[in-house]
Amino acid sequence: MGNTVTCCVSPGASPKLGRVRGSALRAASAGGGGGGGGGSGAAAVGLERRTGAYREVTEAESGDSDPGGGGPHLQHISDREFPDDLALESNPSDHPRASTIFLSKSQTDVREKRKSNHINHVSPGQLTKKYSSCSTIFIDDSTVSQPNLRSTIKCVTLAIYYHIKNRDSDRSLDIFDEKSHPLTREEVPDDYFKHDPDHKHIYRFVRTLFSAAQLTAECAIVTLVYLERLLTYAEIDICPSNWKRIVLGAILLASKVWDDQAVWNVDYCQILKDITVEDMNEMERHFLELLQFNINVPASVYAKYYFDLRSLADDNNLNFLLEPLSKERAQKLEAISRLCEDKYKDLSKAAMRRSFSADNLVGIRRTNAILS
């Protein structure tokens, strides 16, 4: 217990110093860094405490450019760093502030449709969308925690449709090519890569898988996250020749990650009669490798995709089913709100007991939940 303490844990680990830190940390633990370090190797990297303040010590400060020793350093997914100029643009499935790819691709068609209607003086026709008033509140049964299954699948398949229609090129991999790895015994036409599938065709394919495997709406949103992550990481495009296998691989992975009782690969072989378990295993293995085994979906990213899908539905007149708010449902929503508020109060009290002193308790306010 000295004035200087060197620890072997660095919370701000950087992938750029992965291998260097691995060997330096082993040197620090071998040299007994509890009392102030046993040499330049022990002080290469760590947390140094002086007069109650912590700071990170790197090999640049100690002057040790060759820490010595080898061995791989396994880096946690949450420690990965991306260049600041590429993080928000290239990885929308990892960063909550980045714009989703499908919403960007759909905006071109939306703007052209609105421009065409304006030039040709096309009337929007009878308004089918319902709006709330002072006496009646219309509400749908889809929330970010419990999305509506049918509406979510429609939105996800529409996003896939825009991915295919407005793709930049036809970059693909053999493992996803339907000509090399057919899903059915029917002969694949020679011009199969020239015809884009329509939205109904994509919806029927995805709907069949979700109905047979009894998957949830949340799984559909995670499927879209994995799909866009694959396109970004592997630098490929989803096109008529590979869309079925890419979607199938994303659904397979999402069902295993999200659902507590995941569907086995052999179960998909019973849904798609002509595909083999070996093919499913190989496709899943390649999918994971292309994702760099990054299957983490933060809550902020999930919420971003949910609300962007709702924006996509609104732009394409895929309105969620709205019903007048009844007295029974209003009471149910109020009860849920009160339950969540009570849980929040309990958590905040526990956090204040751990984090605040008596001097900091003055002036803390809580805002009551308002049901509108």
Steps between C-alpha positions, in 0.01 A plus 500: 500500500730775379445844358523366143287207385532340160207285388481245221161614374445779253134599442588709197664220308581587142523248214803684371693393811345154519806281467730743679266524793457125523870440552541807720220392729656158538831662580334723758334207674821293490707783638266560797374845409323553830765717647615727225606280210795269452660667200404659172304191391278508805432869454437473125125523533259521787324738733724711722350663805664807640339703777158346441482562122525228237671538167586249229869420454611374158827370367558839333530661842730233637714498185456127442425450129577126505313344789629153424310180509233387259165332493162608366291756682126435483322830471144548619246616244409804708865616490509530122568844362419643162651806333295808582450588134367153414321401818174683438492458123602137454355320801135592557439159659755581771444869571163645606570841344573365152219503245368160399587392147149388404346835594757687291438275200124541527510880502586513130177322404296697751620833363440393141150382584412826673649704215306301241174544690563873527581544130208289381262649758414158631253515783589296809149365491297410802699536819527161669726606783324569827591793720428552869270773620397642834226240541666197339857370523616251240782269601658194343611182674866533398764627741878490499496222759210307344473573127212371293621191316314546171576869466865453596555227243341721234734785588810278515427341164437844352842607626652192333315588180655848494841349569467282189339763278742783578818296539828653387631192319475119499786406731439159654662189643468143381360375830191719451455438126179310434637349181787334687294419810133466396228497764271281291543220250341710231744609234615857544450702176808632327375858524406471868733785590328749267153519655449682828242341732200710594398579854226238512740224398748594774218529754365153421848344536570665838145454626518125428820464703369703792166315509653154478774572754268707724743789521425835662484853361811599693687228312400666170657830608821325610500320163512834321782619729708192416423537131626858484800409716589223255475733201723753676762265639528268197460786247244311292157583357172320541373422150266255322763224502567496874215666690328180612811345652611827664155549655490135608842528663401819683175342624686188611752701700245744643275219623791338685619824658161651589260217580544297817392183321688529174405311187758241401648484154331167436163667563561740211572196283146382573364839393717516188479138396789493252775665707747288699623544856859513376414793274326681785798446731745623239293810426466580870875461551581733210239751619657516845850535358391783273340673799832456683290319763346834598143398581448767765198726440488792747159616618557841343569343159195277530279801585644697208412223254150468647417869460664519156281209392196694618620799298540273198146372547364854524682607181359202309144509639547181700302626793490305822155385605350774714214449743322742733641498850248322719450550872633153579818551300553846648483348849745230393744756362469705816575193712807418292617859525455499876690171531790631296503822702517303828788291368681814389460654844640190669799494265564871539487473881749214493726692264486810718594299807807373317599812309392811688605653824266690730619830356390408148147393586369858502337610177435154350170494315290227345254546218178303522396297197213656307262282299375690198 
